[in-house]
Amino acid sequence: MNKESVKRYIAWRAAQELSTGVVNLGIGIPTLVADYLPEGEVTLHSENGVLGVGPSPSPENVDPDLIDAGKAPITVLPHTSFFDSSLSFAMMRGGHLDATVIGALQVAENGDIASWAIPGKDVLGVGGAMDLVVGAKKVIVATMHLTPKGEAKILPKCTYPLTAKERVDTIVTEYAVFKIREGKLWLVEMVDDITLDELKEMTPASYEIAEGFKTVKRKEVVLAR
């Protein structure tokens, strides 16, 4: 499976966590979630002032005036509305989003999330991520399981500056799905082309096997799409 297919799998799996409501998608892998949502059931919010974001446009249909918060091209739907940043952030901070799907540099076993700064490297700022993870009713992290250097991202404790404490509900990676309940990490799903020992080797955080735990065939899911 190439890197693009892996990202698509993570996005598809994260989309399965969403059924209805108003949802904000972060940049990177979360942006791809828009292509896998049930049609007409989820309303997408973008922090640059769009409610009702449609699927990604085909290359020939890109409109340079229509972009999301990550400057990626978007489409709009018949009911789409536009507004300024103050109203958009009021929606986020006021608890009006049902969920956000967001990337992360690190996630701790208690639900802490670090998503904006690596010590010793240039920092642009935390941006709207802190508003999203604190204001949304449900926080889904969609991320690669390891860093490009092969370092673990699901840890006993975050070592990078935090975006928010104890706010993550669900972690979706290319290998597994974890849920965080009452400060504890639970493994609910794993792909069948790795073993539990291999997953544990990549995941230093402490976790338990959830009731109803299952294995899935990752490649068949991607091909079915």
N, C-alpha and C positions, 0 to 999 in steps of 0.2 A: 504494500500500500504506500503510495507516494505521499509527500507532505500535504499537498492540497486535498487529497482524499481523506487523510487523517483529520484535517481541520473541518472538512465537510461532515465527517461522521460525528465529531464532537457537537457541531452546530445542530445536526439532525437530532441527536440524542437530547440536547438541551431543549429543543423545541417540544419534545414529548412531555416536558414538565409543565407546559403551558396549554391551557384549554380556552380560557376566556379572560377578559379584563383588559386594563391598560398597562402596557409593558414598555419599558425603555431598554434598548439594546446598546451596549457599549461598543467601542471600536474593536477591530480585529475579528477574531472568530465569532464573537457575539453578533456582529453585523450579519453574518451568514444565516443566522437563525430565521431571519425574515423569509427566506426561501422555503422553509419547511413548516410554517405555521398552518393550522387549519384555516381554510379560507373563510373570511368574514367573522371569525370568532374572537380574534385578538386585535385590539387597536394599538398600534405602535406609536410611541411618543419619542420625539427627538429633542434634546435639550436646547438646540438652536432655534426652537420655536415651531415645531410641526407636530400635529396630532392627526394620525391617519396615514402613516408612511406605508407605501406599497412595496411589492417585491423589487429586487434589484432590476434595473433596466438592461435590455440587451444593448450591445455597443452602439448600434445604429439609432437607438432611442434615448441616448443620454442627453439630458437638458442641463447645461452648466449652471443654471439658476436654481436647480433642485439638488440639494446636498444634505447629508445628515451631519451630526456633530463632529464626525471624523472626516468630513469633507468628501465622503464617498457619494457617488451619484445615487439618487433615489427616484422612485416614482410616487405619484400621489393617486388617491382614490376619489370617487365622487363626493365623499363626505369629508375630505381632508380640510383642516383649518390651519391657519398660520397666525402667530402671535409673537410678541417680543420676549426677550430673555427673562424679564422680571416675572411675567406670568408663567413662563415655562418653569423657572426655578421655584415659584410658589407652588406649582403642582407637585414638584419633587419634594420640597421640604415640608409641604403640608400633608403628606401622607396620602396623596391621591393616586399614586401609582400602585397597581396590584403586584407588580414584580419588576425586577431588573435582571438582565443577564449581562454579566460583566466579566472581564478578564482579571487576572491577578498575577502578581509576582510570587506571592506566598500566601498560603492559607494555613491557619493553625487548627489544631484538633478541637479547639473550643469555639471556632467560628470567627476568630480575628482574621482580618484581611489586610494585606499590604499590596498596594497596586500602583504606586506612583513614584517611588524613589529608590534608587540603589545607592547606598553610601559610597562616596568617593566619585560619583559620576554627576554630570550636569543634570540639574533638576529644573523642569519647566513649571512644576506646580501640580497640586493635587487636582485642580479643576473641579468639574461637577461630580466626580466619582464619589466624593464624601457625601454630597447631598443625596445621590442615588442610593447608596448602600444604607444610609441612615433613614431616608424617607420612605423607601419602597417597603411594601408589606412582606415581600419575599425576595431574597437575594440568591440568585443562582450564579455560581462561578463556572464559566466555560473556559477551559485552559488545557494546554498540553500538560502531560503528567510531570515531565521533567523540563529543566531549562535547556537551551541549546548546548550547554556545557555538560549536560547529564546530571545536573544537581536536582535534588528533590524540591518540590514546591509545596507538598502537603507535609507539614512539620508539627512537632510537638508545640513549638512556639515560634512566631515570626521573628526574624532577626532584622528585617528592614522596617523603616518607619511605617506605622499603621495608617490605614485609611479609615478604619472603624473597628471597634471592638465587638466581638460576639454577635455579628450581624449575618453571617453566612448560613443559609439553610441547606443548600445543596451544592455539591462539587461534581462536575461532569468532566471527565478526561477521556482520552482515547482508549484507556484500559478499564476504567471503573466509574461507578457512580457512588458517591458517599452522601449520607444525610447527617446533619448535626441536630441532635435533639437533647435539650436540657444540658448543654455543655459537653456532650459526648459525641464522638464520631462513630458512625455506623456504616459498614460496607453493605450496600443493597444490591449491587450488580457488578459483574466483571465479565470481560470478554473471554471466550473460551480458548484463545490461542496463547494464553499465559497461565501460569499456575499461581496458587495462593502464595507459595513461597517467593515466586518472582515478583508478585505485586508487593509483598511485604518488604522485599529488598529495595524497591523503589519508593517506599512510603514509610519513612521513619516515624510518622505520627502513630499514636496508639489508637486502635479502633477495634470494634467488635463486629461479628457477623450478625446482620440484622435478620429478624424473622422474615421468611419469604425471600431470602437471598437467592439470586439466580445467575446463571451464566448465559451469555448471548453470543450469537455468531455475528461478529462485527462485519465481516466481508459481505455476507449475504444481505445485510441491511443496506450497505452502501450500493451494492449492485441493484437492489430492488428499487432504489431511488433513480 
